[in-house]
Amino acid sequence: MEQFMEKVRAYADALGVQPSTVVQRAAKLGGAAWAKWEAGDGSPTLRTADKILKYMQENPAPVPPADAGDGAGEPMKRAS
């Protein structure tokens, strides 16, 4: 279970969203589902976990270019 949770956290971080947003998009669940899983008050069914993993596989997080130079790995800043 922890391995699954870590995969969702890493995917969410790569997209710049909360893990609950990934759960909402992938499994059509409310944001409270992730909070319950994090608190140990429940866990996803295998079917739900599979849906989320499939969604993450079919919608990969963008990979930053290798030649990003200075500032690589930093979030992009908005123009004023």
C-alpha positions in Angstrom: 0.0 0.0 0.0 2.8 2.4 0.9 4.5 1.8 -2.4 1.2 2.7 -4.3 0.8 5.8 -2.2 4.4 6.9 -2.9 3.9 6.4 -6.7 0.8 8.6 -6.6 2.6 11.3 -4.5 5.6 11.3 -6.9 3.3 11.5 -10.0 1.3 14.4 -8.4 4.5 16.2 -7.5 5.7 15.9 -11.1 2.4 17.5 -12.3 2.4 20.1 -9.6 -0.9 19.0 -8.2 -2.1 17.4 -4.9 -2.4 13.6 -4.8 -6.1 14.0 -4.1 -6.4 15.6 -7.6 -4.8 12.6 -9.2 -7.3 10.4 -7.4 -10.2 12.6 -8.5 -9.1 12.6 -12.2 -8.2 8.9 -12.4 -10.8 7.2 -10.3 -13.6 9.8 -10.1 -13.5 9.8 -6.3 -13.8 12.8 -4.0 -10.7 14.4 -2.6 -11.6 12.9 0.8 -10.7 9.4 -0.4 -6.9 10.3 -0.5 -7.2 11.9 3.0 -8.7 8.8 4.4 -6.0 6.6 2.8 -3.3 8.9 4.2 -4.8 8.8 7.7 -5.0 5.0 7.6 -8.8 5.1 7.9 -9.2 3.2 4.7 -7.5 2.0 1.6 -8.3 1.8 -2.1 -9.8 -1.4 -3.6 -7.5 -3.2 -6.0 -9.8 -2.1 -8.8 -9.5 1.5 -7.8 -5.7 1.3 -7.4 -5.5 -0.4 -10.8 -7.5 2.5 -12.3 -5.2 5.1 -10.8 -2.1 3.3 -11.9 -3.5 2.8 -15.4 -4.4 6.5 -15.6 -0.8 7.5 -14.5 0.6 5.1 -17.2 -1.6 6.5 -19.9 -1.0 10.1 -18.9 2.7 10.3 -18.1 4.1 13.3 -16.3 6.1 15.7 -18.5 9.9 15.1 -18.3 11.9 18.3 -18.1 14.4 18.7 -21.0 17.9 17.4 -20.2 19.5 20.6 -21.4 17.5 22.9 -19.2 20.7 24.4 -17.8 20.5 26.6 -14.8 17.2 26.3 -12.9 16.6 22.7 -13.9 14.1 21.1 -11.7 12.7 24.4 -10.5 9.1 25.3 -11.3 8.5 27.7 -14.1 7.8 31.3 -13.1 4.9 33.3 -14.5 5.7 36.3 -16.6 4.5 39.6 -15.1 
